[in-house]
């Protein structure tokens, strides 16, 4: 019996507010490459969002390219989530 094991996938985005017109794909990969991207994000305390559907869309974009307008809304929601996490983290650090 063969197990249907899904391969790990990862896509990294970067957005420089005031500098970039739209977020850009900075890295992407599957298998061990994805695991390395995830490990690097964890090391740098970069939030990780698990969303198979979003990854499937972002994987189609070449590294270094901006996301297309069709993905602006969903990526804006992702960025809002990251900003919220960063704010919570900052407030916890100030309370220490």
PyMOL commands that set and color helices and strands:
alter all, ss='L'
color gray80, all
select helices_A, chain A and resi 32-43+52-58+69-95
alter helices_A, ss='H'
color red, helices_A
select strands_A, chain A and resi 9-14+24-30
alter strands_A, ss='S'
color yellow, strands_A
deselect
rebuild
show_as cartoon
